[in-house]
Amino acid sequence: MNVSVILGHPYDGSFNAAIAQTVVQTLEEDGHAVAFHDLHAEGFNPVIPPSELVSDVPADDLTALHQREIKEADGIVVVHPNWWGQPPAILKGWVDRVLREGVAYGFAEGDSGGGLPIGLLKARAVLVFNTSNTPEARELEAFGDPLQRLWRDCICDFCGVTTFDRVMFRVVADSTPADRRTWLEQARTMTRESFPSEWNSAARSD
């Protein structure tokens, strides 16, 4: 199956990068075709140009590639840190520019955009990995869990993907090598649960 893996972190030595590497390796070991994008490494421009906003036509080849891949993805994995209860700006810009009307969602004929959206993504599951340096009890008490609402309800459900899972690894700043090994093993397990190798056999028999 085709799985898109999107990494939104500026440092290639980060724990987020290690998560993404583990996810890609696991998917490839299980026979999935992986489209991996380190947004910073490839220079993805998160700022949507005015012409693109009004035309829905990608202004550059890289954005067009992302749109084609996400439309064909059978699964999606997103990896990013929790910054101010949000994804980093480069990943927010990726959402703005890639998950566009006509790509990820649409509206019924005659609906100019004020009605209920129709999800267009064919992905069977979305898996999100986050990292944080805030203890869970304080974060939930002070802020709730805005990333859960954002990814599950505002993005995935809006775009037609109802199978969703997410985990927050914390506190990364105080973690030990053993902690990080345990988290990477958890990432490997969750990846296999969300995108079982049996999907490939089912696809070949269709």
Secondary structure, 3 states (H helix, E strand, C coil): CEEEEEECCCCCCCHHHHHHHHHHHHHHHCCCEEEEEECCCCCCCCCCCHHHHHHCCCCCHHHHHHHHHHHHCCEEEEEEECECCECCHHHHHHHHHHCCECCCEECCCCCCCCCCCEECCCCCEEEEEEECCCCHHHHHHHHCCHHHHHHHHHHHHCCCCCCEEEEEECCHHHCCHHHHHHHHHHHHHHHHHHCCCHHHHHHHHC
